[in-house]
């Protein structure tokens, strides 16, 4: 059985609203907060959600649970804690009004910054915690993207200007290739 990746980390950390994955051509697009994808109207967002196969869950009561390829594999009731986390991860940031997110490491948001990294299978995970006044550092070969870049506030192979560029990722069957593309043209 494949590990399940929950959407909570992405919804909760403002990442999934910026992600559009098209299984037709194996491309993924990650755009900034002010992009057309994040700011699309309700009707268009409805079509995107249907296209992404998010239609089967009742979003008022259920969380869609994804496999490692972003296919919905089940719906889990919010009342029961939502989707289970992948092996080796736990729910972080849970409150009375927020289900939290799955990560390998939970940081104290009052004193620490969660250092996110884009992993090889196009998921995001907290790899370390850093003091709020110090910030995160990245492993060799990765760059820490700022608030005005995508993917924002995480380590990535490259950072794109969130106001003018789309962060694109193409899967060739064994590896992901990332690049920046003009925001108006997309990936």
N, C-alpha and C positions, 0 to 999 in steps of 0.2 A: 504494500500500500504506500502511495506517495505521501510525503510529508505535506501537511496542509499549511498554507500561508494565509493568514487572515487579512482581511481588508482593514481591520481596526488600526493597525500601525499607519496605514496610508491615509485613511480618513482622518484619524486623530492627529496626525502630524502634517496635515495639508499636503500630502504627496499624491494620493490617488486622484484627487480632482485634477491633477496636472498630467496624469498618465493616460494615454490612449494607446492601446495595443491592438494591432490588427493581425489576426492569425492568418489572414489571406496571403500576405506577403512577408510574414515574419518580421515586421518592423514594429518598433515601439517608439512613441513620441512622448517626451516629458517636457511640459511647458511651464513657465512661471505663473505666479499668482494672477498677473494682469493680462494673461494671454487670452486668445479667443476661445480656447478649449475650456479654461477655468471660468470664463465669463459668458458662456453660451446660455441662451434663454432656456426656460423650462421645457418647451417642446423639443428643442434640439437635444438637450441633455437626456430627455426621455428616449429619443431615437438612439443616441449613443449607448445608453444603458441597455436598450434592447439588443443593439448590435453586439455588445460585449457579453450577451447572454446573462445579464443580471436580472432578467425579467421574472425568474421563478421564485425569488424570495420576496416576502412581505417586509419591506424596509421599515415599516412601523414597528414590527415585532421580531424580525429576524436579521441576522447578519449573513451575507454570502461568504462561504468558505471556498478558498481557491486552492488548486494544486500548484505545483512549481511552474506550470506553463500558463497560469492565469485562467484556467478553465474552472467554472463553478462546479464543485463536486457535491455540495450540500448546502443547506441553510440551517443555521443554529439559532435557537431562541435567545434574545437578549437576556431574558429572565433567568436563563441557565448559564449565563456568562459568555455567550457567543461561541465562536469557533475555537477548537483546541489549538494551542500553539504547536509549531513544528518541533520535532525532537531537538532537545538541547536549548529550547527557548522557554521563557516564562512571560506572564502578563505583567507589564510595567505600567505605572501611572493610573491605576484603577481608582476611580472615585465613585461617589453616589450617582453621578450623572455621566460618567465616561467609562466605557469598557476597558480602556487602556489599549496597549499595543503589545505585540509579541517581539521579544528581543532576547539575545543571548546574555545581555547584561543590563540590569536596571540601575540607573543613576538617580541620585537624590536631586530633584529639580530645584530645591531650595538652595543648594550649595554647589551643584555640579551641572555641567553641560553634557548631554548625551552626544557622543561622537559617532555619527552614522557613516556607514561605508556601503557603496554599491558593490554587491558581490557578483561573482562570475555568472550566476544564473538569474541576473536582473532582479534581485531582491535587495532590500536594504536591511542592515542590521547594525545594532549598537556594538561597536568593537572596543570602546573604552569610555571612561568618564574623565572629564577635565574640570578643574576649578573654573567657576564662572568668570573670574578675572583673567584667566590664562587662555582658555579656548582649546580647541582640538588640534592635534597634529596628525599627519597622515602617513601611512606606510610608503615606502619607496615606490615611485611610479604613479602615485595618486596625488591629487591636488585637492585642497579644501576649498569648496565653492562657497561664496558669500551669499548674503541675503538677496542680492540683485542678480544672482546667477542661477542656472539650473544644472544639475539638481542642487537646490539651495541647502546650505548648512550641512554638507556631508562630503566625505572623501569620494572622489570620482576620477576616472582616467582623464577627463577634461571637463572644463566648466564653460558653459555657454552664457552669453548675455541674455538675461531673461526678458528684456524689453524688445530685443531685435532678433533673437535666435531661438530655435527649437533644439532641444537635446534629443538626438536620435540614436537608436540602437537597432542594429540588424543582426539577426541570428542566422548563421549559415549551416546549422545542423550540429556544429560542435563548438563554435565560439561566437561571442558577441563582438561586433565592431561598433564603436561609438563615434559620432561626429556631430557637429553643429550645422544647422541649415537655417536659411532665411525663414523667419517666423511666418511670413506671408505665404511662402511656397511650401513649407512643411518638409517632412522627411521623404 
